[in-house]
Amino acid sequence: MAEAVAANPPKPDYGLDAPVIVKRQFSRGGWFAGTGLVLFLINHNQYPNTSARLLAVLGFIGIAFWAVGAFMIWSSRVAKLELRDRLLDMLQLRGDEKTLDVGCGRGLMVIGAAKRLKSGKATGIDIWNPADLSGNSADACKQNAKIEGVSDRVRIETGDARRLVYPAGNYDVVISTLMIHNLPDEGDREQAVREMWRVLKPGGRLLIHDIFRTGEYARTLRALGAMDITLSGLSFLWCVPSRSLLARKS
Ligand SMILES: C[S@@+](CC[C@H](N)C(=O)[O-])C[C@H]1O[C@@H](n2cnc3c(N)ncnc32)[C@H](O)[C@@H]1O
């Protein structure tokens, strides 16, 4: 038994983003392709050309849905791991920092940061919404930390980005990936960014990666007095544009 575990050590599972949307892509693809096939089978003797064209059009739409679903799975399972490494490279951690990952999900960034810390500590907070990430829970995150061998450096807590319970100036680095866009209300998004800024120490850095609204977050940070803001170019890892934003608190 012990030998089997050594041969196949458990692997961390950082989940699938937006699992409901991914499922929808596959079921819509199935509907289009299936409807095309059924119509073709019923009509091809009487209307061979028309039913073949209809099958081609509906089949193409179905395949397009499947392709988007497959792309989303690849983004979560493959591209996101590469993105994590690139984001953490940008931070060039010394190893003694206190980091906070807001909306940590199953721990991709908080654990990634902890692996680069020596004396530092990495905290992750989340409300564990299963619609945003498959199998989302504090236990899943803690289990990943255990598998990655960083449980001693990681603290996982339940908490809302809009009301961080930590004192002002508490963290050297605050990270948030693919979280803020989940807040539909602009005021809530602004509040979340304000909270992340508040808990940063002077000289601390805030790193946000998100789809859609990074320009909005940069405006909030400028209004808070952030001077040193870097916005990356667009990337298309989630079929929608995303950007990274790095800001230093003076
Ligand atoms: C797409 S997942 C990304 C998780 C993780 N950051 C990653 O990159 O793998 C978005 C996460 O944001 C969390 N979330 C949504 N609203 C939140 C809020 N108000 N406060 C804290 N976390 C929130 C969700 O529960 C989910 O875990």
The ligand as an ORCA input file, in Angstrom:
! r2SCAN-3c Opt
* xyz 0 1
  C     -12.477     31.556    -10.563
  S     -12.172     31.261     -8.863
  C     -10.420     31.597     -8.777
  C      -9.801     30.954     -7.582
  C      -8.294     31.156     -7.444
  N      -7.979     32.545     -7.198
  C      -7.583     30.642     -8.654
  O      -7.048     31.463     -9.426
  O      -7.558     29.418     -8.850
  C     -12.846     32.692     -8.063
  C     -12.844     32.574     -6.559
  O     -13.304     33.788     -5.982
  C     -14.077     33.449     -4.843
  N     -14.930     34.593     -4.465
  C     -15.999     35.078     -5.130
  N     -16.512     36.137     -4.476
  C     -15.735     36.315     -3.366
  C     -15.765     37.236     -2.280
  N     -16.703     38.181     -2.191
  N     -14.822     37.146     -1.325
  C     -13.863     36.172     -1.394
  N     -13.798     35.267     -2.401
  C     -14.722     35.334     -3.372
  C     -14.839     32.219     -5.289
  O     -15.381     31.491     -4.191
  C     -13.748     31.479     -6.038
  O     -13.008     30.638     -5.178
*
